[in-house]
Amino acid sequence: MNGRIGVLCGGPSAEREISLRSGKGIHEALGSQGFPAVLVELPQNVARIPEELRKADLTCAFIALHGPFGEDGTIQGILENLKIPYTGSSVEASRYAMDKASCRLRWLAAKLPVPKAVLADPINASARAEEFSFPLVVKPAAQGSSYGMSIVDSAGELPRAMEEASRYGDRILLEEYLPGPELTVGILEDEPLPVIQIVPKRRFYDFIAKYTPGMTEYLVPAPLPGELTRQVQELARAAHEALGCRSFSRVDLILVANRGPVLLELNTVPGMTATSLLPKAAKAACIDFPELCRRMLAPALHPPVTAGADP
């Protein structure tokens, strides 16, 4: 192809370093296949980013920006204003997925299973927590990589958990704690990949467990009966569709005894590092990392022609 594919990484979020690692891997994978890819490390100063993108003179953007700005529709909106096609979900779908409260509402409207949850702030947290039994989960309403997330075993632990979550925004979610195996399903070309079971060596799949080699065991494919595997995959596909996601995502679930699989979150820009889950699922489907990157890029290179558009 003519032109340049910009692999966008860095940016202003708390997940900047993870983004840089994802971006480097994607850039190398695309280059190995002959794509004219350039690594575009975006600054932390958001005001400078549109001009940096204009100067980069891109034909297409592969988004490898994690967390707020990269996954909440902001960079997607900037790219649309610059008329640069990009990978992954639209502005609207990205906003829904990044905001955990909005995401839950969309899933509830689609009659999909989600944990009980409420929004809280430091002032009303104790009163809202009375709606739950302990333990409960406290997490920012719009953050990734488990930043600011805690499992709280008693009311006395709540203030510290709220303080930690509030470091990443003033909208905080209190969520029922659901015990059970943690599962994730990658979506590629709008179809589910093999299910992965996540077995962390910590209490839950936190930042350390996610990004420290050896801290988590991944069972790929997950050791589930065939019918349950299909149920989990179909639920993940339904979650992807309910938010209006396109091409790829990663859906996190928990398998609850006597309740079945329950949706937790959806990632529109999944990690692409050595320990990341989407590449693991793709590998189980005999799709290597360069091929995975090619398939994620393809819809942005060849966007569908809308009705009434010139041929």
N, C-alpha and C positions, 0 to 999 in steps of 0.2 A: 504494500500500500504506500501511497505518497503521504507526506506530512509526518507529524510527530505524535507519538502517544506519550502523554505525561503521566508517570506514576506519582500520584500526589501523596505525600507523607509528611510527618512532623506536625505542624499546626499548633494550636493553642491549648489543647485539652491536657488533662492529667495523664492521658495515655500516649503522650507524645513519643516516648522512647519505644513503646511497643509498636507504634505506627512506623517509626523509622526502620525497625527490624522487618516488619511486614513489607514495607516499600522496597527495601533492598532485595528481599527474596523474589518479589514479583518482577522487579526490574531485570534481575539476572535471568529469571525464567523466560520472560518475553524476548530478551536479547538472544537467548540460546536458540530460539525458534525463528530468528531473523526479523522480528518486529523492530521498527525504528523507535524504540522506547528510550525515554530520558527520565532520570530521577529528578523530581521537583520537590525539594524540601521546603515546605511552606514555613514562613516565620510565625513566631508566637503572637506578633502584633497583627490582629485581625484586619485592621485598616489598610495594611500594606498588601494584603493577599490578592485582591482583584488586579492591582497593577502588576504584581509578580506573575499572575496567570496571563495577562495580556502580553508581557514581555516574553513569556515562554513560547508563544506562538504555537499552540497545540491544535492538532486536528481532533484529538479525542483524549479523555482523561480516565485513567484507572484509579479509582478512589481507594486509598489505603489509609484513610484517616479514621481513627477510632475515637469513640466517646463524643461528647458535645462538640459542635461545629462540623465534625465529619459525618456523624450519623443522625443528626437531628434536622436535616433538611437545609442547613445553612450553606454548606459548600455546594450542594445540589442547586440551590437557588442562584448562587453566584455564577455557576457554570451555565445555567440556563440563560441568564442575562447576557453572558458572553457568547452564547450560541455554540458552546462546546459540548458535544455529546459525552456522556459519562456512564460508567458501569453502575449496576445495581438499581436500587429502588428510587422512586420519584421523591420529590420534595414532600408531598403529603404523606406517603407511606413511611418515609423516614421519620417524620415528626411523630406519627402515631407510635411507631416502634420504640423510639427513644424515650418517650414519656410513658413511664410504666402505668400511670393512672389511666391515660387515654387508651393505651394498649389494652388494658383489662376491660375497659368499657366496650371496645370494638369486639373483643372476644366474647364477652357476655352477650352482646347483641346477636352474635352468631351462634349462641348457645354452646359455647366451648367451655370446658372445665378449667376454672382458675381458682387460686386460693382466695379466701376471704381477706380483704385488705381495706384500709382506710388511710386517707391523708391526715397528717398531723403536723403540728409545729411544737417547739419547746414549751409553749405556754399550756397547750391543751393535751400534751402527750400522755400524761398520767390518766386523765379522764378517758381518752380514746383507748388506752391500753386495757381499761376495764372491760372492753368489749371482747377481749381475747383471754384465753388461758395461757400461762407460760409453759414452755418457752415461746417467744415470738421473734419474728425477724424485723429488724429496723434497717432501712436502706434509703438512699437518695432516690427521688422519683425519676431523675434523669441523669444516670451515670452508668458507666460500664466497668468491666473487669473487677467487679465486686468492691470497688472503692467505696469506703464509707459504710459498708454493710456489717452488721453485727447480729448475732443470735443472743437474745436477752433471756436469762433464766429467772429473773425476779424484778420486781418494781424498783429495787434499789440500783439495779444496773441500767435502768432506762435513761437517766440524765446523761450519763457518759456516752451511751450509744447515740442519743439524739445529737449531742455535741459533735461526735465524729461524723455522723451523716450530714449535719448542717454545714460542714466544711465544703461540701460539694453541691450546695444549693439549699434554698429555704423551703422546698417542697419535699416532705419526707413521708415515706410509706411505712405503715405498720402492717405486717402481713402475718397470717397464721403460719406457724411452723409445721411443716409436713415432713415426717420422717419417711425414709425410703430410698431406694437406689436413684441416683441422679443419672438422667439420660440426656443425650443431645442428638438431634437429627439435622444433618446438613441438607440443604435444598440446593440443587443445581439444575439449571434449565427448567425450573419450576417443578422438579420431580425429587422425591426424597431419596437420599443416599442411605447406606447401612446405618443402623442405630449404634451409637456408642454408649457404653456404660462407663461412668466416671467414678473412680474409687480413690478419693483423696486420703492422704495420710494425716490430714487435719480434720477438724470437726465438720467443716464444709469446704466447698470448692472456692476458696478465697484467692486473693491476688498471689500469695506465696505459692499456694498449691497449683495455680494456673501456670505460672511462669518460671518455676524452679524445677529443673529436670530432676526426676526421681521422687518428687513429692506427691505424684498422683499416678495411679495405674489406670490404663485405658483398655477396656475390653471391647475389641472390635472384630467382628460384630458382637453386640451385647448378647449374653447368654439367655435369651428369652425364647419361649415357645413361638413357633411360626405365626400363629394367629395373633398373639400379643404384639409381636414385631410389626405385623401389618397394621394393627390398630394404632400403635405409636406413630408409625410413618404417616398414616392417613390423618391423624390428628395434627401432626406437624405441617403437613401440606395444607390442611384447612386453616391453621393459624397464619401461615404465609399468605394465603389467598384472602383471608378476612381483613388483613391490613392493607391489601392492595400491593403487596411486594411483587417485584419482578426479577426474574432470572435466578437469583441466589439469595440465601439467607442461612441462618442457623437458629434452630428452635431448641430451647432448653426446657426440659420437663422433669417431673419427679414421679416415680411409680409408688403409689400409696396403697397399702393393703386395704382390701375391701372397698376401694374407691377407683382404682385404675390409674392411668396416666393423667397428670394434671399439668397444665401449661404454666411456666414460670416467666420466661422472657423470650424475645426474639431479637437477634442481632442482624441488622441489615448490611453491616460491613464486618464480617467475621475476621478474626485474626488469621494471619497467614505466616506465622512464625514456625520455628521447628517444633514447638510443642502445641501448635494450634489444632483445633478439632476438625474444621472443614477439610484440611488436607489429609488428615487421618482417615476420615470417612471416604473421601475420594479414592485414596489408595486402596481401601478395602473393596472398592468397586472397580479396581484395576485402572484407575485414572491417576497418572503420575502428576507431580506438581506443575511442570510446564504445561501439560495438557489441561489441567484444571484452570490455570491462569488464562489459557487461550479460550476456553469455553466461557469463562466469566467475562472476558473482553468482547466476545463475538457480537452480542446484541448491541453494544455501543458502536461498533464499527459498521453494523448493518441494521440501523433502527428500522422498525416496520414503517411502511408507507401508509399514512393516514388517508381515510376516504376523502376524495376530492383533491388530493395533492397531485401536482404535476408528475407524470411518469418519468 
